[in-house]
Amino acid sequence: MNAVSNKENTGAVNTSNASINTAKVFEDFQINVKLKISALWIAVMFCYVYGDYIEIYVPGVIADAMTVKSSIETQLEFFAVALLMAMPSVMIFFTLVIKSKVNRWLNIILAAFYIVLLIIVNTETGWWFYLFLTAIEILISMAVIWYAWKWPTLEV
């Protein structure tokens, strides 16, 4: 007796036959590209922070930092670093609120800029942790470019 005829005759469903034909599928939903790119900026910022934090423990870094004298050049260097780190930080929010057309190009340009900067500045070190984090930062920045380049469009 199959499940249908069993239901017709008794009003009950034979669940043993019904469960054999079903498969469990994990629930999934579409994530907006803005959320994806914003999450990538968050991830790359964590890598920047961890790299700078771990670098404190590199022999000689703290000793060199203690010899820094306040000057116009030092102030400009520190401002440049602050500016460079502020841009990815604000991109976390800007990616969520800026209109798509500008957003797309801003993400592509800034991520490409940071890839070039990372290659120029960070590949001269011999510290493996820094090279590893630099590689991860480059991969994340490439993902930002990929998602921004493939930004979904609507036909109007």
C-alpha positions as CSV (number, residue, x, y, z in Angstrom):
1,M,0.0,0.0,0.0
2,N,1.5,3.4,-1.0
3,A,1.2,6.6,1.0
4,V,-1.6,8.0,-1.2
5,S,-3.9,5.0,-1.0
6,N,-3.1,4.7,2.7
7,K,-4.2,8.3,3.2
8,E,-7.4,7.8,1.2
9,N,-8.3,4.7,3.2
10,T,-7.4,5.7,6.7
11,G,-6.9,9.4,6.7
12,A,-3.3,9.0,7.8
13,V,-0.1,9.5,5.8
14,N,2.6,6.8,5.8
15,T,5.6,8.9,6.7
16,S,8.1,6.2,6.2
17,N,7.7,6.2,2.5
18,A,7.4,10.0,2.3
19,S,10.7,10.6,4.2
20,I,12.6,8.4,1.8
21,N,12.0,10.7,-1.1
22,T,13.0,14.0,0.6
23,A,16.4,15.4,1.0
24,K,17.4,18.1,3.5
25,V,18.7,21.3,1.9
26,F,20.4,24.0,3.9
27,E,18.7,27.3,3.9
28,D,20.5,30.1,1.9
29,F,19.7,33.6,0.8
30,Q,21.1,36.2,-1.5
31,I,23.4,38.6,0.2
32,N,23.5,42.1,-1.2
33,V,26.8,43.1,-2.9
34,K,27.1,46.1,-0.6
35,L,27.2,43.9,2.4
36,K,29.7,41.6,0.9
37,I,32.1,44.4,0.0
38,S,31.6,46.1,3.4
39,A,32.5,42.8,5.1
40,L,35.6,42.5,3.0
41,W,36.7,46.0,4.1
42,I,36.2,44.9,7.7
43,A,38.3,41.8,7.1
44,V,41.1,43.7,5.6
45,M,41.1,46.3,8.4
46,F,41.5,43.4,10.9
47,C,44.5,42.2,9.0
48,Y,46.0,45.8,9.0
49,V,45.5,46.1,12.7
50,Y,46.8,42.7,13.6
51,G,49.9,43.2,11.4
52,D,50.7,46.5,13.0
53,Y,50.1,45.0,16.5
54,I,52.3,42.0,15.9
55,E,55.0,44.2,14.4
56,I,55.4,45.8,17.8
57,Y,57.1,42.6,19.0
58,V,59.6,42.6,16.1
59,P,63.0,43.2,17.7
60,G,64.1,46.9,17.5
61,V,60.7,48.3,16.5
62,I,59.9,49.7,20.0
63,A,63.4,50.9,20.4
64,D,63.2,52.8,17.1
65,A,59.9,54.2,18.0
66,M,61.3,55.6,21.2
67,T,63.9,57.6,19.3
68,V,61.3,59.4,17.1
69,K,61.6,63.1,17.4
70,S,58.7,65.5,16.8
71,S,59.2,67.4,13.6
72,I,57.1,68.6,10.7
73,E,58.3,65.6,8.7
74,T,57.3,63.2,11.4
75,Q,53.9,64.9,11.8
76,L,53.4,64.5,8.0
77,E,54.4,60.9,8.0
78,F,52.0,60.0,10.8
79,F,49.2,62.0,9.2
80,A,49.8,60.1,5.9
81,V,49.6,56.8,7.7
82,A,46.4,57.9,9.5
83,L,44.9,59.0,6.2
84,L,45.8,55.7,4.6
85,M,44.2,53.7,7.4
86,A,41.1,56.0,7.6
87,M,40.1,55.3,4.0
88,P,39.5,51.6,4.4
89,S,37.8,52.3,7.7
90,V,35.3,54.7,6.2
91,M,34.8,52.4,3.2
92,I,33.1,50.0,5.6
93,F,30.3,52.5,6.0
94,F,30.5,54.3,2.6
95,T,30.0,51.0,0.8
96,L,26.7,50.6,2.5
97,V,25.3,54.1,1.8
98,I,26.8,55.5,-1.4
99,K,24.9,55.1,-4.6
100,S,25.8,52.1,-6.7
101,K,27.5,53.7,-9.7
102,V,29.9,55.8,-7.6
103,N,30.3,53.0,-5.0
104,R,31.4,50.5,-7.6
105,W,34.2,52.7,-9.0
106,L,35.3,53.9,-5.6
107,N,35.7,50.4,-4.4
108,I,37.6,49.3,-7.5
109,I,39.9,52.3,-7.4
110,L,40.7,52.2,-3.7
111,A,41.2,48.5,-3.6
112,A,43.5,48.6,-6.6
113,F,45.4,51.5,-4.9
114,Y,45.9,49.5,-1.7
115,I,47.1,46.4,-3.7
116,V,49.8,48.5,-5.3
117,L,50.7,50.1,-2.0
118,L,50.8,46.8,-0.2
119,I,53.2,45.4,-2.8
120,I,55.5,48.4,-2.7
121,V,55.6,48.9,1.1
122,N,55.2,45.4,2.6
123,T,57.1,43.0,0.4
124,E,60.5,44.3,1.5
125,T,60.2,42.7,4.9
126,G,61.6,39.3,5.8
127,W,59.1,38.7,8.6
128,W,56.8,35.8,7.5
129,F,53.8,37.0,9.5
130,Y,53.9,40.3,7.7
131,L,54.2,38.7,4.3
132,F,51.4,36.3,5.1
133,L,49.1,39.2,6.2
134,T,50.1,41.2,3.1
135,A,49.1,38.2,0.9
136,I,45.8,37.9,2.7
137,E,45.2,41.7,2.4
138,I,45.9,41.6,-1.3
139,L,43.5,38.6,-1.8
140,I,40.8,40.5,0.1
141,S,41.4,43.6,-1.9
142,M,41.2,41.6,-5.1
143,A,37.8,40.2,-3.9
144,V,36.6,43.8,-3.3
145,I,37.5,44.6,-6.9
146,W,35.9,41.3,-8.1
147,Y,32.6,42.0,-6.4
148,A,32.6,45.6,-7.4
149,W,33.4,44.8,-11.0
150,K,30.6,42.1,-11.0
151,W,28.1,44.4,-9.3
152,P,24.6,43.2,-10.2
153,T,22.7,45.4,-12.7
154,L,19.0,45.8,-13.3
155,E,17.4,46.2,-16.7
156,V,15.3,49.3,-16.9
